[in-house]
């Protein structure tokens, strides 16, 4: 694909004997909007955690702008110009745009 930004090839993830993901291959182009949908327990969060470097895949390879990311610690993903994933279930006060959310950080807007 022309303009390929991120590619996940043959991604798999196991937790002991439990297979969370098996042979997932997707590519994302710059400027492309992609949704990943599925029922609870389908592996969406696991896949996003692999894409962001929070989890290491058991199998497969992850490439960002043609560079392999497998084995890099999560903070190195960001230094490569990659992204991180923020949970969307946080309670935030007022409307929050894409630029403001990372500034607020985890737990922002929660009442103590």
C-alpha positions as CSV (number, residue, x, y, z in Angstrom):
1,X,0.0,0.0,0.0
2,X,1.3,3.4,-0.9
3,X,2.0,5.7,2.0
4,X,1.9,2.8,4.5
5,X,2.5,4.1,8.0
6,X,2.0,1.1,10.2
7,X,1.9,-2.6,9.5
8,X,1.1,-5.5,11.7
9,X,2.0,-8.8,10.1
10,X,1.0,-12.2,11.5
11,X,0.5,-10.8,15.0
12,X,-0.3,-13.3,17.7
13,X,-0.5,-13.1,21.4
14,X,-0.8,-15.9,24.0
15,X,-1.3,-15.6,27.7
16,X,-0.1,-19.0,28.9
17,X,-2.4,-21.5,27.0
18,X,-5.0,-18.8,26.1
19,X,-4.8,-17.5,22.5
20,X,-5.8,-13.9,22.6
21,X,-4.8,-13.1,19.0
22,X,-3.8,-15.3,16.1
23,X,-2.3,-14.3,12.7
24,X,-3.6,-10.7,12.5
25,X,-2.3,-8.8,9.5
26,X,-3.4,-5.1,8.9
27,X,-1.8,-2.1,7.4
28,X,-2.6,1.6,8.0
29,X,-1.9,4.4,5.6
30,X,-1.1,7.9,6.6
31,X,-4.3,9.9,7.0
32,X,-6.4,6.8,7.0
33,X,-9.2,6.4,9.6
34,X,-9.7,2.8,10.7
35,X,-12.1,1.3,13.2
36,X,-11.6,-2.1,14.8
37,X,-14.8,-3.5,16.2
38,X,-15.8,-6.7,17.9
39,X,-17.5,-8.2,20.9
40,X,-16.1,-8.1,24.4
41,X,-13.1,-10.5,24.6
42,X,-12.4,-10.4,20.9
43,X,-8.8,-9.1,21.4
44,X,-9.3,-5.4,20.4
45,X,-7.5,-4.0,23.5
46,X,-4.8,-6.6,23.3
47,X,-4.2,-5.7,19.7
48,X,-4.1,-1.9,20.5
49,X,-1.7,-2.6,23.4
50,X,0.6,-4.5,20.9
51,X,0.4,-1.6,18.4
52,X,1.4,0.9,21.1
53,X,4.2,-1.2,22.6
54,X,2.5,-1.9,25.9
55,X,2.5,-5.6,25.1
56,X,5.0,-7.6,23.0
57,X,3.5,-10.0,20.5
58,X,4.1,-13.7,20.9
59,X,4.4,-14.0,17.1
60,X,4.5,-11.7,14.1
61,X,6.1,-8.4,13.3
62,X,5.2,-4.7,13.8
63,X,6.6,-2.1,11.4
64,X,6.3,1.7,11.6
65,X,7.4,3.7,8.6
66,X,9.3,0.6,7.5
67,X,11.2,0.1,10.7
68,X,10.6,-3.0,12.8
69,X,9.4,-2.2,16.3
70,X,9.5,-5.7,17.8
71,X,11.5,-5.8,21.0
72,X,11.6,-2.1,21.5
73,X,10.4,-0.8,24.9
74,X,7.3,1.3,24.8
75,X,9.0,4.6,25.3
76,X,11.1,3.9,22.2
77,X,7.9,3.7,20.1
78,X,7.2,7.3,20.9
79,X,10.8,8.3,20.0
80,X,10.3,6.6,16.6
81,X,7.3,9.0,16.0
82,X,4.8,6.3,16.9
83,X,1.8,6.7,19.1
84,X,0.5,5.4,22.4
85,X,-3.0,4.3,23.4
86,X,-5.0,6.1,26.0
87,X,-8.0,4.3,27.6
88,X,-11.2,5.9,26.5
89,X,-13.2,4.8,29.6
90,X,-11.9,7.7,31.7
91,X,-14.3,10.2,33.1
92,X,-13.2,13.6,31.8
93,X,-14.9,16.9,32.6
94,X,-16.2,18.7,29.6
95,X,-15.6,18.2,25.9
96,X,-12.0,17.1,25.3
97,X,-10.3,17.2,21.9
98,X,-7.6,14.9,20.6
99,X,-4.8,17.4,21.5
100,X,-6.1,18.1,25.0
101,X,-6.6,14.5,26.2
102,X,-2.9,13.5,26.3
103,X,-2.2,16.7,28.2
104,X,-4.6,15.8,30.9
105,X,-3.1,12.3,31.4
106,X,-4.5,9.2,33.0
107,X,-7.2,9.8,35.6
108,X,-7.8,13.4,34.6
109,X,-11.2,14.7,35.6
110,X,-11.8,11.8,38.1
111,X,-13.4,12.8,41.4
112,X,-11.5,11.6,44.4
